[in-house]
């Protein structure tokens, strides 16, 4: 097959429209994919369709008015470049960044096209188009670079492809400047530009592959994250919590620094569910999870050990400090639950605390904390029990009416 201008334009057009059709079909078919991925595919399909239309209009040069084959064609190309940047931001769930870019690129083109020194001079048009292609690809690389840790394979792949695109544009500029082609047809007939168009077609194909890899990588990452989160509260499950906590302990070893582990459980939760419904029980668990998350800071961590039990990992915190912190959370739970229920329900919690050094593994600390929690519950609840106090010790956290409120409802 002879690689003349007509053949190259046909191949580029087919590639663009095939890519647009493929991405548009994927966006419509995979309804279970995240909305931001489908929106990205839709925008990228629209951008490719615009680029394909641009190729058709440029290929009709000399048979249609220059206003269409040059003015409209490159205006579509400029708008499609801006859409690509927005689409790559959506793909990596960064929102519709640079929304103004498509309109800015088109506005700049329209303004400059009014001047004969720009409109009738191939080199000036080539400079504008290729420089802004480079800008758009650089912005796409910036977005991919920011997401490199979360989607490593696809981000590296797309960065490489966008980098190739930039090199093609730079080479194109070099050939336009050094050869001073008298017309676009003579430029496309040159072996240098022919080679660059072939490379550009391959880059288009690689971009489509990269977009599909990014979507797949995000879906697998999403499922992995869901498996590590409690579906109701969004907190890390036991495995994720203990792994993260153990990693912190490794950093603390040899420093003789303390740490504490606290486990919360709402008192009489089955009774609350029976009397007020499961939705009330779920709301209380979400409330406690939120209070724990909002109270801790720094390197501290919160997780869901099992259904209804929340754990706090408190590095470099003594028993006294840990007791004061969990006491504050417990009192906030009682106060907010009372306000939310119109004083019908004042909820309390039983709490077990382990306090020790980084030499004690986190799983062993969980076992000890479970024993402390069981003692707190066996003494009627609304208690804090630590591993460093006598077995008979207990601390009442809330006013007496907080626990008696529930008893009144039970006997009502």
C-alpha positions in Angstrom: 0.0 0.0 0.0 1.4 3.4 -1.0 1.6 5.8 1.9 0.5 8.9 -0.1 -1.4 11.8 1.5 -4.8 10.4 0.8 -4.0 7.0 2.3 -2.5 8.6 5.4 -5.6 10.8 5.9 -7.8 7.8 5.5 -5.9 5.8 8.0 -5.9 8.7 10.5 -9.6 9.3 10.0 -10.5 5.6 10.5 -8.3 5.4 13.6 -10.0 8.5 15.2 -13.5 7.4 14.4 -12.9 3.8 15.5 -11.5 5.0 18.8 -14.5 7.3 19.3 -16.9 4.5 18.5 -15.1 2.1 20.8 -14.9 4.5 23.8 -18.5 5.6 23.3 -19.7 2.0 23.2 -17.7 1.2 26.4 -19.2 4.2 28.1 -22.7 3.1 27.2 -22.3 -0.6 27.9 -20.4 -0.7 31.2 -23.0 1.0 33.3 -21.5 -0.5 36.5 -18.3 1.4 36.0 -17.8 4.6 38.1 -19.6 7.6 36.6 -16.3 9.6 36.3 -14.7 6.8 34.2 -17.7 6.7 31.8 -17.8 10.5 31.6 -14.1 10.5 30.7 -14.6 7.9 28.0 -17.6 9.9 26.6 -15.5 13.1 26.4 -12.5 11.3 24.9 -14.8 9.8 22.3 -16.2 13.2 21.5 -12.7 14.6 21.2 -11.7 11.8 18.8 -14.8 12.3 16.7 -13.9 16.0 16.4 -10.3 15.2 15.5 -11.6 12.7 12.8 -13.9 15.4 11.4 -10.9 17.8 11.4 -8.9 15.2 9.3 -11.8 15.0 6.8 -12.0 18.7 6.4 -8.3 19.1 6.0 -8.3 16.3 3.4 -10.9 18.3 1.4 -8.6 21.3 1.1 -8.9 23.0 -2.2 -12.4 21.5 -2.8 -14.1 23.4 0.0 -13.6 27.0 1.2 -10.5 27.6 3.4 -12.8 29.0 6.1 -14.0 25.4 6.6 -10.9 23.4 5.7 -8.6 25.6 7.7 -10.6 27.7 10.1 -13.3 25.3 11.2 -11.0 22.2 11.0 -8.4 23.7 13.4 -11.1 25.2 15.6 -12.4 21.6 16.1 -8.9 20.4 16.8 -8.3 23.0 19.4 -11.6 22.2 21.2 -10.8 18.5 21.1 -7.4 19.2 22.7 -9.1 20.9 25.7 -11.6 18.1 26.0 -8.8 15.6 26.3 -7.3 17.4 29.3 -10.7 17.5 31.0 -11.3 13.8 30.2 -8.0 12.7 31.7 -8.9 14.5 34.9 -12.3 12.8 35.1 -10.6 9.4 34.4 -8.5 9.8 37.6 -11.5 11.2 39.5 -10.0 14.7 39.9 -13.1 16.4 38.6 -13.5 18.4 35.4 -10.2 20.3 35.7 -9.3 23.0 33.1 -12.9 23.5 31.9 -12.0 26.8 30.4 -9.2 25.3 28.2 -11.3 24.2 25.1 -12.9 27.6 24.9 -9.6 29.5 25.4 -7.9 27.5 22.7 -10.7 28.1 20.2 -11.0 31.8 21.1 -7.2 32.3 20.5 -7.5 30.5 17.2 -10.5 32.5 16.0 -8.9 35.8 17.0 -5.6 35.1 15.2 -7.4 33.7 12.2 -8.7 37.2 11.5 -5.2 38.4 10.6 -3.8 37.7 7.2 -0.2 37.3 8.6 -1.6 34.3 10.5 -4.3 33.0 8.3 -2.2 32.9 5.1 1.0 31.7 6.6 1.4 27.9 7.1 4.3 28.2 9.6 2.3 30.5 11.9 -0.7 28.1 11.9 1.6 25.1 12.5 3.2 26.9 15.4 -0.1 27.6 17.1 -1.6 24.1 16.6 1.5 22.2 17.6 2.4 24.4 20.6 -1.0 24.0 22.1 -1.0 20.3 21.4 2.2 20.2 23.4 0.5 22.2 26.2 -2.5 19.9 26.3 -0.4 16.8 26.4 1.8 18.3 29.2 -1.3 19.0 31.2 -2.4 15.4 30.7 1.0 14.2 31.9 0.6 16.4 35.0 -2.7 14.8 35.9 -1.3 11.3 35.4 1.8 12.1 37.4 -0.4 13.2 40.4 -2.2 9.9 40.3 0.9 7.7 39.7 0.8 6.1 43.2 -2.9 5.1 42.9 -2.8 3.8 39.3 0.8 3.1 38.6 0.6 1.0 35.5 -1.9 3.1 33.5 -0.3 6.4 34.6 3.1 5.3 33.5 1.7 4.0 30.2 -0.3 7.2 29.5 2.6 9.4 30.5 4.8 7.6 28.0 2.2 7.9 25.2 1.6 11.6 25.9 5.4 12.0 25.9 5.6 10.4 22.5 2.9 12.8 21.3 4.9 15.7 22.5 8.0 14.5 20.8 6.0 14.1 17.5 4.8 17.7 17.8 8.3 19.0 18.6 9.7 17.1 15.6 6.8 18.5 13.4 7.7 22.0 14.5 11.3 21.5 13.7 10.5 20.2 10.2 8.1 23.1 9.5 10.7 25.7 10.6 13.7 24.1 8.8 12.0 23.2 5.5 9.6 26.2 5.2 7.0 24.1 3.3 5.1 26.3 0.8 1.8 24.5 1.4 0.2 21.9 3.6 0.0 19.4 0.7 3.8 19.7 0.1 4.4 19.2 3.9 2.3 16.1 4.0 4.0 14.7 0.9 7.4 15.0 2.5 8.9 11.8 4.0 9.5 13.5 7.4 5.9 14.6 7.9 4.7 11.2 6.5 6.7 9.4 9.2 5.4 11.7 11.9 1.7 11.1 10.8 2.3 7.3 11.0 3.8 7.7 14.5 0.8 9.9 15.4 -1.7 7.2 14.3 0.1 4.6 16.5 0.0 7.1 19.4 -3.8 7.4 19.0 -4.1 3.7 19.2 -1.9 3.5 22.3 -4.0 6.2 24.0 -7.1 4.1 23.6 -5.3 1.2 25.1 -4.1 3.3 28.0 -7.6 4.6 28.7 -8.9 1.0 29.0 -6.0 0.0 31.2 -6.7 3.0 33.5 -10.4 2.1 33.8 -9.5 -1.6 34.6 -6.9 -0.5 37.1 -9.3 1.8 38.9 -12.0 -0.9 39.0 -9.7 -3.4 40.6 -8.4 -0.8 43.0 -12.0 0.1 43.9 -12.9 -3.5 44.6 -9.7 -3.9 46.7 -10.5 -0.8 48.7 -14.1 -2.0 49.3 -12.8 -5.3 50.6 -10.7 -3.4 53.2 -13.5 -1.1 54.4 -16.5 -1.7 56.6 -19.5 -1.2 54.2 -21.6 0.8 56.7 -19.0 3.1 58.3 -16.3 3.2 55.7 -13.7 2.5 58.4 -10.8 0.0 57.7 -11.7 -3.6 58.6 -9.7 -5.5 61.1 -7.0 -6.8 58.7 -6.4 -3.3 57.2 -6.5 -1.7 60.7 -4.0 -4.1 62.3 -1.7 -4.0 59.3 -1.5 -0.2 59.4 -1.1 -0.2 63.2 1.7 -2.8 63.0 3.5 -0.7 60.5 3.5 2.2 62.9 4.8 -0.1 65.7 7.7 -1.1 63.6 8.7 2.5 63.3 8.5 2.9 67.1 10.5 -0.1 68.1 13.7 0.7 69.9 12.5 4.1 70.9 10.9 3.1 74.3 7.8 4.9 73.4 4.3 3.8 74.7 1.2 3.2 72.7 -2.4 2.5 73.5 -5.2 0.5 71.9 -8.8 1.2 72.8 -11.9 -0.8 71.8 -15.4 0.7 71.9 -18.7 -1.2 72.0 -22.1 0.5 72.5 -24.0 -0.8 75.5 -27.2 -2.7 75.1 -27.2 -2.3 71.3 -29.4 -5.4 70.6 -32.0 -4.0 73.0 -31.8 -0.6 71.2 -32.4 -2.4 67.9 -35.3 -4.3 69.2 -37.0 -1.3 70.7 -36.1 1.4 68.2 -35.4 -0.5 65.0 -32.3 -1.5 63.1 -31.9 1.9 61.5 -31.4 3.4 64.9 -28.7 0.9 65.7 -27.0 1.6 62.4 -27.2 5.3 63.0 -25.6 5.0 66.5 -22.7 2.9 65.0 -22.1 5.5 62.3 -22.2 8.2 65.0 -19.6 6.4 67.1 -17.4 5.8 64.0 -17.6 9.5 63.1 -16.8 10.6 66.7 -13.7 8.3 66.8 -12.5 9.5 63.4 -13.0 13.2 64.2 -11.3 13.0 67.6 -8.1 11.3 66.7 -5.3 13.0 64.8 -1.8 12.7 63.6 -0.6 9.1 63.3 -3.6 7.6 65.3 -5.9 5.2 63.5 -9.4 4.0 63.8 -10.9 0.8 62.5 -13.7 -1.7 62.8 -12.5 -4.9 64.6 -15.8 -6.6 64.1 -19.4 -5.6 63.7 -20.3 -3.1 66.5 -16.7 -2.8 67.8 -14.4 0.1 66.9 -10.7 0.3 67.8 -8.4 3.2 68.2 -4.6 2.8 67.7 -3.0 5.7 69.7 0.8 5.8 69.2 3.0 7.5 71.8 0.1 7.9 74.1 0.1 6.9 77.7 -2.7 5.1 79.6 -3.8 8.4 81.2 -3.9 10.2 77.9 -5.8 7.4 76.2 -8.3 7.2 79.0 -9.0 11.0 78.7 -9.4 10.7 75.0 -11.9 7.8 75.0 -13.7 9.4 77.9 -14.3 12.5 75.7 -15.6 10.3 72.8 -17.9 8.4 75.1 -19.4 11.6 76.6 -19.9 13.0 73.1 -21.7 9.8 72.1 -24.1 10.2 75.0 -24.7 13.8 74.4 -25.2 13.6 70.6 -27.4 10.5 70.8 -29.6 12.2 73.4 -29.9 15.3 71.2 -30.6 13.3 68.0 -33.4 11.2 69.7 -35.0 14.1 71.4 -33.8 13.0 74.9 -35.5 9.6 74.4 -32.2 7.7 74.4 -28.9 8.4 76.1 -26.4 5.9 74.8 -23.3 4.8 76.7 -20.3 2.6 75.7 -18.0 0.1 77.3 -14.3 0.5 76.6 -11.3 -1.6 77.0 -7.8 -0.1 76.8 -4.4 -1.8 76.4 -1.4 0.3 77.3 2.1 -0.9 76.6 5.2 -0.5 74.5 5.9 -1.1 70.8 7.4 -4.6 71.7 3.8 -5.9 72.1 2.4 -6.9 68.7 -0.9 -5.3 67.8 -2.8 -8.7 67.6 -1.7 -9.4 71.2 -2.8 -6.0 72.2 -6.2 -6.7 70.6 -6.5 -9.9 72.7 -5.8 -8.0 75.9 -8.1 -5.2 75.0 -10.9 -7.7 74.3 -10.5 -9.1 77.8 -10.7 -5.6 79.3 -13.8 -4.8 77.2 -15.5 -8.0 78.4 -14.8 -7.0 82.0 -16.3 -3.5 81.4 -19.4 -5.1 79.9 -19.7 -7.6 82.7 -19.8 -4.8 85.3 -22.9 -3.3 83.7 -21.3 -1.3 80.9 -20.6 2.4 80.8 -17.1 1.6 82.0 -13.4 1.9 81.1 -11.2 -1.0 82.0 -7.4 -1.0 81.2 -4.8 -3.7 81.5 -2.9 -1.7 84.1 -5.5 -1.6 86.8 -7.0 -4.0 89.3 -9.7 -6.3 88.0 -12.3 -4.7 90.3 -11.6 -1.1 89.0 -14.1 0.6 86.8 -14.8 4.2 85.8 -18.3 5.4 85.3 -18.3 7.8 82.4 -21.7 9.5 82.1 -24.3 10.7 84.5 -26.6 8.1 86.1 -29.6 9.3 84.1 -27.8 8.4 80.9 -28.0 4.6 81.6 -31.3 4.9 83.4 -32.9 6.4 80.4 -32.6 3.2 78.5 -33.9 1.2 81.5 -37.0 3.4 81.6 -37.7 2.7 78.0 -37.2 -1.1 78.5 -39.8 -1.1 81.3 -42.2 1.3 79.5 
